[in-house]
Amino acid sequence: MSNPKIVLHPLQSKAFTSVATEILYGGAAGGGKSHFLRASFISWCSLIDGMQAYLFRRVSDDLIKNHMEGPTGFPAILSDWCDAGYVRINYSKGTISFWNGSKIFLCHCQYEKDMYKYQGAEIHLLGIDELTHFTASIYRYLRGRVRLGGLHIPDKFKHLFPRILCGSNPGGLGHNWVKAAFVDLAPPMVITQMPQDEGGMLRQYIPAKLADNPTLLETDPNYEHRLEGLGRPELVRAMKNGDWNIVAGGALDDVWNEERHVLCPFDIPITWRIDRSFDWGSSHPFSVGWWAESDGSEIRLKDGSSRNFPKGTLFRISEYYGWNGNPDEGCKKLAVEVARDIRRMESEMFRGRSVLPGPADNSIWDAENGVSIADDMARMGIRWERSDKSPGSRKTGLEALRRRLKAGLSSPMEEPGLFVFDTCRHFIRTVPIIPRDQRNPDDVDSKAEDHIYDETRYRCLMKKHTTTVTTTSTLR
């Protein structure tokens, strides 16, 4: 029986032979991640009798186009074995069956509810193509189905299974959690033993660039030029170099510039209004943002220069993010605990200066047994205003934020903008890369880590107030 024509380039070979059991391969467009997944699945299924390998894409159409069509798809690679009767491809069921009892299942998991279809699956080899298209909860659930069961693994392969192989580019709704879980965890190629509550596997990030796929460079030498032709430098860096420290393809990427929008903290003039906004969460993070609103008076920046901002310009001067250290996972604090923390933080930050109630997620006024989250927080002295949840407010909120960010790019500024102190790391981590909703491009994808975005949107839509300030202090 002749083997199918599978050629792995040096970096793909390193990934295939790695002793890591939870691998993210990829980064740049054209790095060969999809071919690596197909080649690995075919190889392991032919080497180990009874292997049950599950390959996922988020959407079924993408799965077919990416893995079942073209000169390097599964059918093309396996054509000789299919003709000889060693392999059978069932297109309607999405399965590839091998002579030795091994099988590749081609799967999709578009929505959170879809993951429960695989509740009883025994997955020996899990592959996820474009991992950033998936939520962290879907990935964790599928990882929980990875087990050997009664499968006999030859001694020389025992340390490699069960095994997870993922491929992805930067961007997408899962950008944050994938970057935190794989890219920021350790330097590239370093293998990390994960704790039990993180799956307990050997995790590794293997960055692949276009240069690591000489086949594509040979067959399509102008592909790199087309990547250069994407236009925006950030998108070029993401797709060409696999740069994860970028903003590409989001709802705000064309109006956000970290060099312009992120400022070193400065003393807030006493005549400026200070208030806060709030998005509630328990299993998901809650978010409190403190805002200073310019009245047009001059401020002195840390570099010694002076500057005037248009009246109404917002500055995010501090934040309190209720997470457990994992992207999009909450710390499950009670409302009274959050309110107590807010009161303490304001006492330390503002030292008697008035902080006015701003907009909050309207769900905090929903009563349970006659008591609401808003009531609990009010008893601790922390009050809120209702946010704008009128019809179309999500669309107008995104547009209001975009308009403010775009105003901040102008020099001189003519309209009120929005800026962020460099101490607000969670805003900088989550908001600039918030993706659009694929079904409704006028809104963001609510499955992304959108909690800071939401309370920022509430603040952008807040009606104008007239405030008399009677106390004095500066923010330190």
Buried (B, 14 or more C-beta within 10 A) or exposed (E): EEEBEBEBBEBBEBBBEBEBBBBBBBBBBBBBBBBBBBBBBBBBBBEBBBBBBBBBBBBBEBBBEBBBEEEBBBBBBBBBBBEEEBBBBEEEEBBBBBBBEBBBBBBBBBEEEEBEEBEEBBBBBBBBBBBBBBBBBBBBBBBEBBEBEEBEBEEEEEEBBBBBBBBBBBBBBBBBBBBBBBBEBEEEBEBBEBEEEBBEBBBBBBBBBBBBBEEBBEEEEEBBEEBEEBEBEBBBBBBBBBBBEBBBBBBBBBBBBEEBBBBEBBEBBEEBBBBBBBBBBBEBBBBBBBBBBBBBEEBEEEEEEEEEBBEBBBBBBBBBBBBEEBBBBBBEBEBBBBBBBBBEBBEEBBEEBBBBBBBBBBBBEEEEEEEBBBEBBBEBEBEBBEBBBEEEBBEBBBBBBBBBBBBBBEEEBEEBBBBBBEBBEBBBBBBBBBBBBEEEEEBBBEBBBBBBBBBBBBBBBBEEEEBEBEEEBEBE
